[in-house]
Amino acid sequence: MIFSSYVFIFGFLPIMLLGFYGLRFFEKNFLAKLFLVFGSLFFYAFWEVKYLGLLLLSILVNYGIATLILRNSATNVGGGA
């Protein structure tokens, strides 16, 4: 799916906008964010589904590294070099 295609402009984009703002209207911010995550995964899988596993692996590795960085920076507060 290309950003300038009719499928994106008249199909995917309106569904994502209505879904996100509809969920936020009912104060379901977590569900709205989750909706965007799954919508993004669908968008990239629509182009080539075989790369979806690589994308998910990249997300998990980045999340793990960020968690380690935050955990280590929280224990080293005030402890300079």
N, C-alpha and C positions, 0 to 999 in steps of 0.2 A: 504494500500500500504506500503510495507516494502522497506527500502533503498536498499536492495540487490536483490529485485525482478526485473524480466525482464521488467515489466510494468514501474517501476520507471526509471531504467537505460536507456532503449531504447525508452521510450515514454515521461514520464513526464519531466525528467531532460533535454533532448535536447530541448523540447518545451520551457521550462522556460529559459534556457540559450540563445537560439536564440531570444526569445521574449524580454528578458531584455536587452541584448546587442544590439539588433536591434533597440529598442526604444531609447537607449542611443546614438546610432550612429547618430540619427537624432536630438540629443540634446533635447530630451523630457524626462528629468530626472523625472519629476513628474509622467508621464505616466509609466515610467519604474518601479518606486517604487510602484505605484498602481497595476501594473501587478504582481509584487512579492507578494503584500498583498493578492490579490484575488487568486493567485496560491497557496499560503500557506493555505488559507482557504479551497480551493478545496482539497489540499493534506490531511488535517486533516479530512475533511468531507468524503473523500473517504474511510477512515478506519471505521468511525462510525458517520453517519450524525446526530444522536440524540444529540451529544455533541457539535455541531456547535453553538447552541444558548448559551451554557455555555461559550464557547470560546469568542464569540462576546461580551457577558456581561462582561467577565473578561477584555477584551481589553478596553471597554468603561469605566469601573470603574477605571482601571489603568490610563487611559488618564485623567479622571477627577481629580484624586488625584494628578497626576503630574502637571496639570494646576494650582490647588490650591497651591501646594508647590511653583511653580515658581512665582505665583502672590504674595504670602506672602513674599517670599525671596526678590522680587524686591522692595516691599514697606518697608522692614526692612533693607535696605542697610545702613551700618554704625551705626545702632542702636543695639548695643550689649546688653547683659543681664543686 
